[in-house]
Amino acid sequence: MQLLLQRIFDGVSDGAVYASIAVALVLIFKATTLINFAQGEMAMFGAFFAYIFAVQSGILDFLGNQYLIIWVAAIIAMVLSAGVGITIERTLTRPFDPEDHLPVVLITLGLFLGINAIAGIIWNYQARVMPAMFPNGSDDKVVIFGARLFYDTIGTIVTLGVVLYILFIILNKTKMGLAFRAVSANVESARLVGVRTGRVLSFGWALASAFGALGAVIVAPRITLQPSMMAAIVIYAFAAAAVGGLDSVGGAAIGGMIVGLTKSLGNGYLGSWHFGLEHPPLEFLPATPLLIPVLILLAVLWFKPSGLFGTKRIERV
Amino acid sequence: MRRMKKNFAALAVVAMVAAACGGDDASDTSSASEAASEEADAPAEEAAEEPAEDTGGAASEEETADALAEASEEDAEAAAELPTTLEGWQELWASERAAVVAAAEAEGWGLGDDGILVGPAGFTIDTNECPEGWNNDEGLDDGVITIGVTTANSGSLAVYGNIYAGLGAYFDMVNDQGGIGGYTFEVIVKDDEYVATKTIEAWSEFFQSTKPLVGHTLGSPNTFSVQPEFNNQCVPQVMVATGHQAWGDPVNHPWTTGYQLSYASEALLWGAWIEANTEPGVVVAGLVMDNDFGLAYEQAFKDFAENSDHIAKFEIVRHDPASATLTNEVTTLAATNPDVFISMTAGNPCVLAIQEAGRSGIIENAQAVFTPSVCKSIAAYMDPAGEDADGWYIVGGGIKDTTDAGYADDLWISYANEKLDEYGGDSSISLQGEGFANRGIVWEQVLRIAADLEGGINRTNIMLAQRGLLNFTHPALLDGIKMNLNGNEDAYFVEGSDISKYDLANRTWVQQGGTIDLSGLSPNCAWVPGEGC
């Protein structure tokens, strides 16, 4: 029971991380119907913005209030990342025909490699200590039936919930949100009715970049701050976004949790499940942690290609 | 839109299946690990009845235990008399080089007219078997010697690329000082992302176009992937950056040399320490990186555990080298209530293993926790691990980490850090210090010996200089640990180690007892995938 609960907590903890990046992927997809392969690297860059402000500037040493400073740093990083997102949209993707996806996908792949290399040149690949937004020491936990639930996991989930609520308000209760949804539904029609699609696309990139950066700032203390920090996480985030539905913000969050939980429970139990045999036939699972999310992704896409919470599209002939 | 989703889904699935299937290992690794796993569950009593076998790549268990016991009774401060000035060191190294050259002249070592390289202790290479057109002087064009290197410069183990930033800075310094034997040096680095297939691609390009005089590889799976080609092409694969025991095979792979303490020796020292310092019946948990590197540790320690009636159980969980987190894996190990936890991983997972061991309660409950020698760097691994890093043990391979506060006043370390910064490096980055202070000096010594041998610097003389480097006093190794190879008799440069404990408050590894000396005790290892030495 204790181990089961611990694995659930582990899964939720990892799932919250995947969800935070998956939400950013979905925002870009909603705006452009494209996958931004550079989302993880852009988020990593955002985390370095926060690091520069909080640590390299010396403010943390000077003032000493870690949580206040890192939260302020996270907000600054979100703003700067939003600016980077707008710049990328204006300079690299807007010149291309929005209906022709291939060039823009290639650009995001190029950005993935380029941003990682630039970050490596600037900050080196040696891991750095990122101040945490929530208490994250070994003692910062609650113990429930012997299982450890850490404050930073709770904090990440609460932050994710707040982010989802803010996004809900922005997308559903504001004029820009309405325009965003119109562009998301049909760029050409939105343009014909007077929506300034360029601004809306910039807004989408800004929003995704900002919340992606927030996700990276939150996870950096757990996985160490270095240019390759998001490489593995973004794969799970892709899976989470696809499972939840590529155009569903809430679905991405739930998809993240599903991926995190199945990875934790699957690796933990299937890898040691003997099936009556002398040795576990699936004991390789912990070494191939991507296998279970891949199988779930396959199953979801097979039976519900739009994802669990994605919109089923019907096109007129 | 729907088509787009399907296309993405297909792309994502293909990418993730490819990632899940890995690809870092030498081809037969999985079978090796599976076979090893089957053996792991054998009851300890049955295993204890089997006689202990000496395997290659490490001293015997008895020799290891004796050396550890002897070192435990010594004072860590006890040291041989060593030079106290840089000039004194230079004189010492010059005399050690001269001794090798004199031995070569006296014993007739070198490349004969018959095309056979003869070295110490039965070491030979028949260059007549090299490919047609092979040139002993290839890569010596225009007075510039090219050294080809493959390493991870991106990806999850990109931090290791720093070693070659440090080594490059070292050669810049050597070049500034006039070079060696009339040559200057250029280190050309290709990024293989720690992916063996990319290492093969990179070396294919090197062999066909750049044609460096010598090559160097980082990582066990990567080195395995190109070792046959190096030996077929008769190109020196020099002092590879991996401690796999397989590199001690001068008979079958004469062109390949290792460098650091072998993982097998390290694993035996873990075992010997555990037997000497814990109560009988301990459960040991191993977090193993799932590639040739981690499996080398796993197999060596498993062999030890099976022959030990002190260790009741050895629990293993392997992790993907590219894992973003190790939470699930460490939770599984924590559930076994280990008395001793050993991290058998590398790169950023070094940090994650320490942190997760703290969060899972392993540190709190275990009698001892070990991090591997490849995770010794303080700035790279111990600093980022935070408070959980305190109190970890290490079989440290005798290396002085250049960011260890305990060596701030060490003559060589302080000089190396100063010069590293002067030549464009960054002494706050541990692994740049490793490349400069630890590896650079040995490269220089080998090249200077080769330059002084008859024929000067060429491929065979570089091999001879290494195989005959009988007694090099390394300034970045702990006192009492010499670097030496001796032809076919001694194929491991470093066979000594410290056992140290991390002191977080002072940012230093505190040596526990004296230096462990296993010099010359490790038999060669003709590695067979799936079987071992």
Interface residues (C-beta under 8 A of the other chain):
Chain A: L3 Q6 R7 D10 G11 S13 D14 V17 T33 L34 I35 H101 N116 A117 G120 N124 Y125 Q126 A127 R128 V129 G137 S138 K141 R148 F150 R222 I223 T224 Q226 P227 S228 M229 A231 A232 I233 I235 Y236 F238 A239 A242 L246 K263 S264 N267 G268 G271 S272 H279 E283 F284 P286 A287 T288 P289 L290 L291 P293 V294 L297 L298 L301 P305 S306 G307 G310 R313 E315
Chain B: M1 R2 M4 K5 K6 F8 A9 A12 V13 A15 M16 V17 A19 A20 C21 G22 S30 E34 S37 E38 D41 N153 S154 G155 S156 A158 V159 G161 N162 D290 V317 R318 H319 D320 A322 S323 A324 T325 T327 N328 E329 T331 T332 A335 N348 V351 L352 Q355 G358 R359 S360 G361 I363 E364 A379 A380 Y381 D383 P384 G386 E387 D388 D426 I429 S430 L431
